[in-house]
């Protein structure tokens, strides 16, 4: 049934963390002697070569189309499978679609699984949810996509209203948990989950934490009929019972007052990509204002960082940054929604490189992640509805 939890206000324990990629996740038992994927997508213990990561990338090539048999388009989320279980195959990539075949935003319902050589199959087709696992507003899969131990896939849903309008519910959307066969087993929703747009995930000694960027906020009358506002970044605590499905145990707002605005071309603009550093700083791409913000002590903080007080870098090469990940050397890689470029940023906030992934690619980039070897970048290309690879 749908899980609706009250917010946790106090955290009293310190937990060891093993970071997972934005999108890339480890599949296996917690505490088992397995190699986990870090937040940058690099295998734990792998060398982190110094210097500019983007300069090592070659011209991107298309791996496969992301259009499933039902015709969904506009690929957004991307994650790499790190261990085979059920229908999940190690080394293959999951991609979530945001639009249906009529290109209506917020109505996509499919997750495709793509092998490195380009073979594609549909991992999940979510035409409906069981009555006990409802999602406020319905189904419209977002960029938020990750895999938890046991082969449980977590995907965000930010559904649209009639004709692709913003949803009227408050809060709107949920996180949908699927098993390794692609079937929904539960949904997570509460007032802190409102327009779940993107996320990154971290394993702890006792479970997992999901860091979620929201892009909606309700109005005073209990709806989202407004076209702009202030939204949040949330940490979600997840328990991982042995032999059972993950359970949401609490939520904490760790970033507040981030601006969002409805946008005809992009559906909504607001905080998108998220990446967690080894030091526990969560970086978030604020698309609307061309900024990368930093939220220190994200796994343990109990109060939110207010937007405008912790800007890492802004403008310059940034041009509506969307997807965000960590490079092997600890630099941030952001992809722009307005020009098809990737931007490399040091942890100190210096924008040190710009690299074109899609020439004249306004509207083409969104989710990205590292390949398991940490040398290449997988990203979705909305212009061609494809998964592309920039090999390093």
Secondary structure as a PSIPRED ss2 file (coil, helix, strand):
# PSIPRED VFORMAT (PSIPRED V4.0)

   1 X C   1.000  0.000  0.000
   2 X C   1.000  0.000  0.000
   3 X E   0.000  0.000  1.000
   4 X C   1.000  0.000  0.000
   5 X C   1.000  0.000  0.000
   6 X C   1.000  0.000  0.000
   7 X C   1.000  0.000  0.000
   8 X C   1.000  0.000  0.000
   9 X C   1.000  0.000  0.000
  10 X C   1.000  0.000  0.000
  11 X C   1.000  0.000  0.000
  12 X C   1.000  0.000  0.000
  13 X C   1.000  0.000  0.000
  14 X C   1.000  0.000  0.000
  15 X C   1.000  0.000  0.000
  16 X C   1.000  0.000  0.000
  17 X E   0.000  0.000  1.000
  18 X E   0.000  0.000  1.000
  19 X E   0.000  0.000  1.000
  20 X C   1.000  0.000  0.000
  21 X C   1.000  0.000  0.000
  22 X C   1.000  0.000  0.000
  23 X C   1.000  0.000  0.000
  24 X C   1.000  0.000  0.000
  25 X E   0.000  0.000  1.000
  26 X C   1.000  0.000  0.000
  27 X C   1.000  0.000  0.000
  28 X C   1.000  0.000  0.000
  29 X C   1.000  0.000  0.000
  30 X C   1.000  0.000  0.000
  31 X C   1.000  0.000  0.000
  32 X C   1.000  0.000  0.000
  33 X C   1.000  0.000  0.000
  34 X C   1.000  0.000  0.000
  35 X C   1.000  0.000  0.000
  36 X C   1.000  0.000  0.000
  37 X E   0.000  0.000  1.000
  38 X C   1.000  0.000  0.000
  39 X C   1.000  0.000  0.000
  40 X C   1.000  0.000  0.000
  41 X C   1.000  0.000  0.000
  42 X C   1.000  0.000  0.000
  43 X E   0.000  0.000  1.000
  44 X C   1.000  0.000  0.000
  45 X C   1.000  0.000  0.000
  46 X C   1.000  0.000  0.000
  47 X C   1.000  0.000  0.000
  48 X C   1.000  0.000  0.000
  49 X C   1.000  0.000  0.000
  50 X C   1.000  0.000  0.000
  51 X C   1.000  0.000  0.000
  52 X C   1.000  0.000  0.000
  53 X C   1.000  0.000  0.000
  54 X H   0.000  1.000  0.000
  55 X H   0.000  1.000  0.000
  56 X H   0.000  1.000  0.000
  57 X C   1.000  0.000  0.000
  58 X C   1.000  0.000  0.000
  59 X C   1.000  0.000  0.000
  60 X C   1.000  0.000  0.000
  61 X E   0.000  0.000  1.000
  62 X E   0.000  0.000  1.000
  63 X E   0.000  0.000  1.000
  64 X E   0.000  0.000  1.000
  65 X E   0.000  0.000  1.000
  66 X C   1.000  0.000  0.000
  67 X C   1.000  0.000  0.000
  68 X C   1.000  0.000  0.000
  69 X C   1.000  0.000  0.000
  70 X C   1.000  0.000  0.000
  71 X C   1.000  0.000  0.000
  72 X C   1.000  0.000  0.000
  73 X E   0.000  0.000  1.000
  74 X E   0.000  0.000  1.000
  75 X E   0.000  0.000  1.000
  76 X E   0.000  0.000  1.000
  77 X E   0.000  0.000  1.000
  78 X E   0.000  0.000  1.000
  79 X E   0.000  0.000  1.000
  80 X E   0.000  0.000  1.000
  81 X E   0.000  0.000  1.000
  82 X C   1.000  0.000  0.000
  83 X C   1.000  0.000  0.000
  84 X C   1.000  0.000  0.000
  85 X E   0.000  0.000  1.000
  86 X C   1.000  0.000  0.000
  87 X C   1.000  0.000  0.000
  88 X E   0.000  0.000  1.000
  89 X C   1.000  0.000  0.000
  90 X C   1.000  0.000  0.000
  91 X C   1.000  0.000  0.000
  92 X C   1.000  0.000  0.000
  93 X E   0.000  0.000  1.000
  94 X E   0.000  0.000  1.000
  95 X E   0.000  0.000  1.000
  96 X E   0.000  0.000  1.000
  97 X E   0.000  0.000  1.000
  98 X E   0.000  0.000  1.000
  99 X E   0.000  0.000  1.000
 100 X C   1.000  0.000  0.000
 101 X C   1.000  0.000  0.000
 102 X C   1.000  0.000  0.000
 103 X C   1.000  0.000  0.000
 104 X C   1.000  0.000  0.000
 105 X E   0.000  0.000  1.000
 106 X C   1.000  0.000  0.000
 107 X C   1.000  0.000  0.000
 108 X C   1.000  0.000  0.000
 109 X C   1.000  0.000  0.000
 110 X E   0.000  0.000  1.000
 111 X E   0.000  0.000  1.000
 112 X E   0.000  0.000  1.000
 113 X E   0.000  0.000  1.000
 114 X E   0.000  0.000  1.000
 115 X C   1.000  0.000  0.000
 116 X C   1.000  0.000  0.000
 117 X C   1.000  0.000  0.000
 118 X C   1.000  0.000  0.000
 119 X C   1.000  0.000  0.000
 120 X E   0.000  0.000  1.000
 121 X E   0.000  0.000  1.000
 122 X E   0.000  0.000  1.000
 123 X E   0.000  0.000  1.000
 124 X E   0.000  0.000  1.000
 125 X E   0.000  0.000  1.000
 126 X C   1.000  0.000  0.000
 127 X C   1.000  0.000  0.000
 128 X C   1.000  0.000  0.000
 129 X C   1.000  0.000  0.000
 130 X C   1.000  0.000  0.000
 131 X H   0.000  1.000  0.000
 132 X H   0.000  1.000  0.000
 133 X H   0.000  1.000  0.000
 134 X C   1.000  0.000  0.000
 135 X C   1.000  0.000  0.000
 136 X C   1.000  0.000  0.000
 137 X C   1.000  0.000  0.000
 138 X C   1.000  0.000  0.000
 139 X C   1.000  0.000  0.000
 140 X C   1.000  0.000  0.000
 141 X E   0.000  0.000  1.000
 142 X E   0.000  0.000  1.000
 143 X E   0.000  0.000  1.000
 144 X E   0.000  0.000  1.000
 145 X E   0.000  0.000  1.000
 146 X E   0.000  0.000  1.000
 147 X E   0.000  0.000  1.000
 148 X E   0.000  0.000  1.000
 149 X C   1.000  0.000  0.000
 150 X C   1.000  0.000  0.000
 151 X C   1.000  0.000  0.000
 152 X E   0.000  0.000  1.000
 153 X E   0.000  0.000  1.000
 154 X E   0.000  0.000  1.000
 155 X E   0.000  0.000  1.000
 156 X E   0.000  0.000  1.000
 157 X E   0.000  0.000  1.000
 158 X C   1.000  0.000  0.000
 159 X C   1.000  0.000  0.000
 160 X C   1.000  0.000  0.000
 161 X C   1.000  0.000  0.000
 162 X H   0.000  1.000  0.000
 163 X H   0.000  1.000  0.000
 164 X H   0.000  1.000  0.000
 165 X C   1.000  0.000  0.000
 166 X C   1.000  0.000  0.000
 167 X C   1.000  0.000  0.000
 168 X C   1.000  0.000  0.000
 169 X C   1.000  0.000  0.000
 170 X C   1.000  0.000  0.000
 171 X C   1.000  0.000  0.000
 172 X C   1.000  0.000  0.000
 173 X C   1.000  0.000  0.000
 174 X E   0.000  0.000  1.000
 175 X E   0.000  0.000  1.000
 176 X E   0.000  0.000  1.000
 177 X E   0.000  0.000  1.000
 178 X E   0.000  0.000  1.000
 179 X C   1.000  0.000  0.000
 180 X C   1.000  0.000  0.000
 181 X C   1.000  0.000  0.000
 182 X C   1.000  0.000  0.000
 183 X C   1.000  0.000  0.000
 184 X E   0.000  0.000  1.000
 185 X E   0.000  0.000  1.000
 186 X E   0.000  0.000  1.000
 187 X E   0.000  0.000  1.000
 188 X E   0.000  0.000  1.000
 189 X C   1.000  0.000  0.000
 190 X C   1.000  0.000  0.000
 191 X C   1.000  0.000  0.000
 192 X C   1.000  0.000  0.000
 193 X C   1.000  0.000  0.000
 194 X C   1.000  0.000  0.000
 195 X C   1.000  0.000  0.000
 196 X E   0.000  0.000  1.000
 197 X E   0.000  0.000  1.000
 198 X E   0.000  0.000  1.000
 199 X E   0.000  0.000  1.000
 200 X E   0.000  0.000  1.000
 201 X E   0.000  0.000  1.000
 202 X E   0.000  0.000  1.000
 203 X E   0.000  0.000  1.000
 204 X E   0.000  0.000  1.000
 205 X C   1.000  0.000  0.000
 206 X C   1.000  0.000  0.000
 207 X E   0.000  0.000  1.000
 208 X E   0.000  0.000  1.000
 209 X E   0.000  0.000  1.000
 210 X E   0.000  0.000  1.000
 211 X E   0.000  0.000  1.000
 212 X E   0.000  0.000  1.000
 213 X E   0.000  0.000  1.000
 214 X E   0.000  0.000  1.000
 215 X C   1.000  0.000  0.000
 216 X C   1.000  0.000  0.000
 217 X C   1.000  0.000  0.000
 218 X C   1.000  0.000  0.000
 219 X C   1.000  0.000  0.000
 220 X C   1.000  0.000  0.000
 221 X C   1.000  0.000  0.000
 222 X C   1.000  0.000  0.000
 223 X C   1.000  0.000  0.000
 224 X C   1.000  0.000  0.000
 225 X C   1.000  0.000  0.000
 226 X C   1.000  0.000  0.000
 227 X C   1.000  0.000  0.000
 228 X E   0.000  0.000  1.000
 229 X E   0.000  0.000  1.000
 230 X E   0.000  0.000  1.000
 231 X E   0.000  0.000  1.000
 232 X E   0.000  0.000  1.000
 233 X E   0.000  0.000  1.000
 234 X E   0.000  0.000  1.000
 235 X E   0.000  0.000  1.000
 236 X E   0.000  0.000  1.000
 237 X E   0.000  0.000  1.000
 238 X E   0.000  0.000  1.000
 239 X E   0.000  0.000  1.000
 240 X C   1.000  0.000  0.000
 241 X C   1.000  0.000  0.000
 242 X C   1.000  0.000  0.000
 243 X C   1.000  0.000  0.000
 244 X C   1.000  0.000  0.000
 245 X C   1.000  0.000  0.000
 246 X C   1.000  0.000  0.000
 247 X E   0.000  0.000  1.000
 248 X E   0.000  0.000  1.000
 249 X E   0.000  0.000  1.000
 250 X E   0.000  0.000  1.000
 251 X E   0.000  0.000  1.000
 252 X E   0.000  0.000  1.000
 253 X E   0.000  0.000  1.000
 254 X E   0.000  0.000  1.000
 255 X E   0.000  0.000  1.000
 256 X E   0.000  0.000  1.000
 257 X E   0.000  0.000  1.000
 258 X E   0.000  0.000  1.000
 259 X E   0.000  0.000  1.000
 260 X E   0.000  0.000  1.000
 261 X E   0.000  0.000  1.000
 262 X E   0.000  0.000  1.000
 263 X E   0.000  0.000  1.000
 264 X C   1.000  0.000  0.000
 265 X C   1.000  0.000  0.000
 266 X C   1.000  0.000  0.000
 267 X E   0.000  0.000  1.000
 268 X E   0.000  0.000  1.000
 269 X E   0.000  0.000  1.000
 270 X C   1.000  0.000  0.000
 271 X E   0.000  0.000  1.000
 272 X E   0.000  0.000  1.000
 273 X E   0.000  0.000  1.000
 274 X E   0.000  0.000  1.000
 275 X E   0.000  0.000  1.000
 276 X E   0.000  0.000  1.000
 277 X C   1.000  0.000  0.000
 278 X C   1.000  0.000  0.000
 279 X C   1.000  0.000  0.000
 280 X C   1.000  0.000  0.000
 281 X C   1.000  0.000  0.000
 282 X E   0.000  0.000  1.000
 283 X E   0.000  0.000  1.000
 284 X E   0.000  0.000  1.000
 285 X E   0.000  0.000  1.000
 286 X E   0.000  0.000  1.000
 287 X C   1.000  0.000  0.000
 288 X C   1.000  0.000  0.000
 289 X C   1.000  0.000  0.000
 290 X C   1.000  0.000  0.000
 291 X E   0.000  0.000  1.000
 292 X E   0.000  0.000  1.000
 293 X E   0.000  0.000  1.000
 294 X E   0.000  0.000  1.000
 295 X E   0.000  0.000  1.000
 296 X C   1.000  0.000  0.000
 297 X C   1.000  0.000  0.000
 298 X C   1.000  0.000  0.000
 299 X C   1.000  0.000  0.000
 300 X C   1.000  0.000  0.000
 301 X C   1.000  0.000  0.000
 302 X C   1.000  0.000  0.000
 303 X C   1.000  0.000  0.000
 304 X C   1.000  0.000  0.000
 305 X E   0.000  0.000  1.000
 306 X E   0.000  0.000  1.000
 307 X C   1.000  0.000  0.000
 308 X C   1.000  0.000  0.000
 309 X C   1.000  0.000  0.000
 310 X C   1.000  0.000  0.000
 311 X E   0.000  0.000  1.000
 312 X E   0.000  0.000  1.000
 313 X E   0.000  0.000  1.000
 314 X E   0.000  0.000  1.000
 315 X C   1.000  0.000  0.000
 316 X C   1.000  0.000  0.000
 317 X C   1.000  0.000  0.000
 318 X C   1.000  0.000  0.000
 319 X C   1.000  0.000  0.000
 320 X C   1.000  0.000  0.000
 321 X E   0.000  0.000  1.000
 322 X E   0.000  0.000  1.000
 323 X E   0.000  0.000  1.000
 324 X E   0.000  0.000  1.000
 325 X E   0.000  0.000  1.000
 326 X E   0.000  0.000  1.000
 327 X C   1.000  0.000  0.000
 328 X C   1.000  0.000  0.000
 329 X C   1.000  0.000  0.000
 330 X C   1.000  0.000  0.000
 331 X C   1.000  0.000  0.000
 332 X E   0.000  0.000  1.000
 333 X E   0.000  0.000  1.000
 334 X E   0.000  0.000  1.000
 335 X E   0.000  0.000  1.000
 336 X E   0.000  0.000  1.000
 337 X C   1.000  0.000  0.000
 338 X C   1.000  0.000  0.000
 339 X C   1.000  0.000  0.000
 340 X C   1.000  0.000  0.000
 341 X E   0.000  0.000  1.000
 342 X E   0.000  0.000  1.000
 343 X E   0.000  0.000  1.000
 344 X E   0.000  0.000  1.000
 345 X E   0.000  0.000  1.000
 346 X C   1.000  0.000  0.000
 347 X C   1.000  0.000  0.000
 348 X C   1.000  0.000  0.000
 349 X C   1.000  0.000  0.000
 350 X C   1.000  0.000  0.000
 351 X E   0.000  0.000  1.000
 352 X E   0.000  0.000  1.000
 353 X E   0.000  0.000  1.000
 354 X E   0.000  0.000  1.000
 355 X E   0.000  0.000  1.000
 356 X E   0.000  0.000  1.000
 357 X C   1.000  0.000  0.000
 358 X C   1.000  0.000  0.000
 359 X C   1.000  0.000  0.000
 360 X C   1.000  0.000  0.000
 361 X C   1.000  0.000  0.000
 362 X C   1.000  0.000  0.000
 363 X C   1.000  0.000  0.000
 364 X C   1.000  0.000  0.000
 365 X E   0.000  0.000  1.000
 366 X E   0.000  0.000  1.000
 367 X E   0.000  0.000  1.000
 368 X E   0.000  0.000  1.000
 369 X E   0.000  0.000  1.000
 370 X E   0.000  0.000  1.000
 371 X C   1.000  0.000  0.000
 372 X C   1.000  0.000  0.000
 373 X C   1.000  0.000  0.000
 374 X C   1.000  0.000  0.000
 375 X C   1.000  0.000  0.000
 376 X C   1.000  0.000  0.000
 377 X E   0.000  0.000  1.000
 378 X E   0.000  0.000  1.000
 379 X E   0.000  0.000  1.000
 380 X E   0.000  0.000  1.000
 381 X E   0.000  0.000  1.000
 382 X C   1.000  0.000  0.000
 383 X C   1.000  0.000  0.000
 384 X C   1.000  0.000  0.000
 385 X C   1.000  0.000  0.000
 386 X E   0.000  0.000  1.000
 387 X E   0.000  0.000  1.000
 388 X E   0.000  0.000  1.000
 389 X E   0.000  0.000  1.000
 390 X E   0.000  0.000  1.000
 391 X C   1.000  0.000  0.000
 392 X C   1.000  0.000  0.000
